[in-house]
């Protein structure tokens, strides 16, 4: 069956840019990309809030597939700012010439599989339809912003913003009263910067968070030159790591080491800055008692930094193990609570009742503000995919297939949805790793798969329901060996009312996962049904398969 293009790619973030490039230039396929924003960059296109930075070091939060790109681009800071990362995405997109394959300002509203014809039809908000043999979703894990449905929100008279959809022209906080709801990574990065500019900042905190100092600094030209000289070897080494980042290895079990060695290690990592703090010991993420040692260290730091003991107590996390909600990386977050223009409203016991015309209302009090910032997070990992209106075989909506949580084989492919690939989908390492190496691994694997199919004259591929069930069980079993399920986090879907509570990412490490994916490919794509087999599986009823 003739289609408009070979492949539709949804999203022009780092995954979309690379997928479009590789499929066009290596596989020789025709590609139509769709992107809701007016430009490339994905998360870095939307998250323009003040203080937005990456929490993976810039020298490794970048593509490795093209030495020319990594030699030409020079990072200026240890943790790159949002504008610098967005410039980088634009630089790469221009260099690879991928922009011409995209329709920007174009929202995809449905993607439907026609089983008889063996093709996907992607439809946009404007009603444009495009048929393709394959669809690749490159929509990111944290792109479906979560705006809580507070009563009265629509009647708020001030300016309202979500960190994940920040105005391009910026926001002027000077002389303003600002309310911030949310103290996750976004709130923790934005609050110190807003507090420096605004007259008054009122922070509404439901759950206190653990955060480690970034210790940001500029990267010298000489330092960058040294990195560039070793880039090829460095990138190869990173492929053998669980998270695709450089981390100092753990020094041993926190339960077995002497107290002074533990202290010295945590002091050293706290002074060094960044999330490597969490890698001090082998058992921090698997043993509650071991975890408590690192958690208690952060609590002591809060008590040291925050001058008002009552306030320090309120912002001290105690109800969940450190690291089970993603560890935050900040510049002067705890210090900001010493500022006279910062007020803290604890909304653990008394929740935000509603948003009044002048501001949030808690326990009967309306907190007046000119600007209300929602740093309230995302419907993570599955959310961006569910918003695409995907329907697979027999018209099965993805939403139904996932009514018990995001089930997928390898985080790449969903039973009942042939020829559809989900870059960094649920059940893949994704958010537990440096996203760019994870994206590269997925895109390269898909590209190899498509050329293998081409070579063998196979037109259809689909994850088998059995392989998917086994993979989901494996992902759950690995998560169960960790402390992650103990927190009500977005990893678990706990931040979204009604969302099934399932730990979504694969916690076995990117290196292990990469090897598994390679073995599956080498064995002829075990766990997938190919060609005729996939077609005959079309006859099998889907009910109780995809949702089993
Ligand atoms: O979102 P979050 P985020 N009433 O879900 C609160 C990545 N990221 O945008 O914890 C009151 O973590 C909510 O409270 P609670 C990174 O992976 C990376 O900050 O649910 N409060 C929480 O405090 C990160 O983990 C970078 O009780 C409400 C906050 O809003 C992920 O994105 C920077 C509420 C949401 O925190 C998400 O971070 C930024 C309500 N009704 C983001 N609803 C870096 O690279 C929600 N909250 C550094």
Boltz pocket constraint, residues with backbone or C-beta under 6 A from the ligand:
constraints:
  - pocket:
      binder: B
      contacts: [[A, 53], [A, 54], [A, 55], [A, 56], [A, 142], [A, 148], [A, 163], [A, 181], [A, 182], [A, 183], [A, 184], [A, 185], [A, 186], [A, 187], [A, 188], [A, 189], [A, 204], [A, 205], [A, 206], [A, 207], [A, 326], [A, 329], [A, 347], [A, 352], [A, 375], [A, 376], [A, 377], [A, 378], [A, 431], [A, 488], [A, 490], [A, 495]]
      max_distance: 6.0
